[in-house]
Amino acid sequence: MKLNDSQNFPLGLKRNLRFYLTNPSPCPYLPGRRERKAFTSLAVSDAEALHDQLSKSGFRRSQSIAYRPACPACNACRSVRVDAQGFRPSRSQRRILNKNDDLVRSPAPANATRQQFRLLKSYLKGRHDGGGMSEMSYRDYVNMVGDSPIQSLIFEYRLGSEPNAPLVAAAITDVLRDGLSMVYTFFDPDLPRRSLGKFMILDHIRQVRELALPHVYLGYWIKGAAKMDYKRDYTPLEVLDGEEWRPLLDSE
């Protein structure tokens, strides 16, 4: 279904692209509500520039598709990004960084491996058993990782610098002109004391700061949704309000 002109949508983008709407489906975050998404293809000649523009307008990437919530009667999903240069880790965040100081980060092209897939399946079983991705096959994972028309990386985190060192965490990450966009992370669920999910966000912030870039994009945040509340810990946090980014207030 084509995107209705009545939707709240950046006009500059809508003039140049063809957008579509998904059919209504149950909202995974707010019980009793239905969600719809606007989406468009990134499989175009200027995919990198398009992806940058869409990311600044609140879109996320899934394979070769860029999507954004487009629910007519709800705007609970808010795009958020960390002001990396203004970020200062809290005491607990510094402890997490110190706990994982022995991990070696290696950026790799977005190519799936069996070792990554085994880690993903372990993560899904330990953290999201029975969820929508539980039945993912290796071919599904290959498509999830490799079907990207823009610059994407997998950051692997290992216990040592040897190529066969144990892989304990991984982050699928898109490279933007103004920072990094975290697409999906997974980790060894049997290492809870390391707080690996939090560590990977902190490490992405650290990388962006080292590159003198401004932002780490964390996707969507919903006030009151327990699964998303952790994103408020990475301040200063900016929220997309209409077509403008602004600081997320403590009162929100």
N, C-alpha and C positions, 0 to 999 in steps of 0.2 A: 504494500500500500504506500502511495506517495505521501510525503509529509504535507500535512495541511498548513496552508499559509497562516492560519490563526494561531499556530503553535508559537510559543516564545522562543525565538531562534535568531541567531546573528544574521542580519540581512545580507551583509557582505558575502558571507559564505553561501547563503541560499541562492544567490544570483548565479553563482558559478558552478554549483554542484547539484547532483540529483540525490536527494535524500528519500529514505523510505521509513515507514513505521512498522514495527512488529505488531502482531496481534496481542491483545491483552493476555496476561498470565499472572498467576499468584505472585505477589511481592515476597521475596525471600527474607525481607527484614522487618516489614510491618504487617502483622497478622490482619487478615480481613481486607487487605487492599490489593489492587491489581496494578501491574506495571506495564508500561510500554517503553520501547526504546526507538530513538531515531538512529539510523545508521547509513553509512555510505562506504563505497569501496575506496581503498587506498592503492589499488593496483592501477596507478596512472603514472605518466612520465615524470611528473614533479612530486612524487610521493613524499620525499623528505620535507619539502617546503609545506605541502598540504598537511602533513602530520603535525608539524610545528604549530601551524595556525589552528588546527582543530584542537590540539592539546591545550592551547591557551584559551579556547572557548569551551573547555570542560569535557572534551571527548576522551575516551579511552580506546586503546587498540586491543582487538582480539583477532589474531592471525592477520588477514588482509582487510579486515573491516574496522572502521572507527565508529563507535557508538556513544550515545549519551541518553540518559533518562529523558523521556518525553511524556510524562503522565499529565493529562489535562487538568486534574483537580488536586495535584500534589507536587510540591517542590522540595520534599524532605531530603532528597539526595543532593548533597552539596559537594562540588569539587574542591579539594583542598591540596595545598602544596606548602612545603616547609621553606621558610626564608632561611636558607642555609648559612648565609653570611652573618645573620643575626642570631643564629642558634648557639646556645651555650648549654652543654650537657649538665644535667642535675647530678647530684651525688650518686644516686642509684644507677643512672646511665653511665657514669664514669666507672662504676663497679662492673657493669656488663662489658664495657670495652676492655677493662683489665682482665676479666675472666677469659676473654677470647683472644688475648694478645698472642697466643700461640698458634692461631689459625693463619693459614697462608691463603690469600685471595689471588685467584687467577682469572683474568678476563678471557673468555673464549668466544669464538664466533657462535652464532645461534644455530648450532648443530646438535641434535639430540644424541645421547649415548645411552647404552644399556645401564651403565652405572648410575647416571642421573635418574633414569626411569625406576630403578630399584629403590633409590632413595625417595622418589616421589610416592611410590606405592606404599612404602613404609610410613611416610608422613600422612598420607590419606587414611590409612588404616588406623593410625594412632590418634589422629586429630579430627578427622572428618569421615569416620566410618559410616557408610550408608548414604553419604552425600552424593551430589550430582556427578562428581568426577570419579567415584569409587570404581566404576566399571571401565575406566579408561584403559585402552590397549596401548601397546608400544607404538603402533601406527598412529593412533590418536595423538600420542605425545610428540611424535615426529612432526605431525602437522601443526600442533600447537606451537612448537618451537621454531620450526623452519619456514612456515608459511608467512613470512614477514617481508613486505616490500620496502621496509625502511631499515635503518641501522639499528640492529638489536644485538645484545650480548647476553651471555650467561656468565655470571660471576660465580665461580666455584670456590668453596671454602673447604680447605683440607687440613688435616692434622699432620702437617709437615710439607716440605717442598718437593718431595719425590713424586713423580707422576702417578705412582700407584699408592700414594698415601690415602688414608681413608677420607672419603668425601662425606662431610657432615651437613653441608648446607649449600643451597644454590639459589640464585636470583635471576629471573628473566627480566631484563632491563632494556628499555628503549633509550637511545641517545637523542637528546634534543639540543637545540642551539642554546637554550638557557638552562640546561641542567640534565637531570636524569629522571625518567619515569619508571617507577617500579611496577612491572606488569604482574608478576607472580613470584612468590617465594615459597620454598619448602625446605625442610630440614629433618634431621634425625630426631624423632620424638622421644628417644630414650636418653636424651641429654637435656633434661628440663632445666638443670641448674645453670646452663649456659645462656638461657633466654635468647636463642639463636634468631628468632623472628625479630625481636627488638634490636639485636646486634646488627642485623643486616640493614635495617633502616639507619641506624647510627653510622654504619660504615659507608653507606651511600651519601649521607650528609657530609661525612669526612672527605670523601672523594670529590664531591662538588665544591667544597670549600677549598681544597687543594688546587682545583682547576680555576678558581676565582669566578665560578658561575653562580647564579643566584638561587636556583630552585631544585627541590626534590619533589616530584609529583607523587602523591599517595593515593590517588583515586578519589572515591566518594566517601563522605562522612554523613551520618544521619544522627541527629541529636536524639539521645535516649536509646540508641541501638547498641547493646552491650558489645557486639562483635566489632563495632567500629570505634568504640570510645577510646581505644588505645592511641588513636591518631592525635588526640588532643595533648598527648605528652610531649610532642615535638614542636615546641614553640620557639620563635614566633610562627604561627600557622596562619596562612592566608586562605580565604574562602572566595569562590567566584560568586559575586552578587550581581545577577543580571549579566552584563557584559564587562564588569569591572572586578578586578581582584582587590580585596581589602583585608585588613587583619581580622581574624576571628576573635570576637570579644569574649571575655570571661563569662559574661552574662548569657551568652548564647548556648 
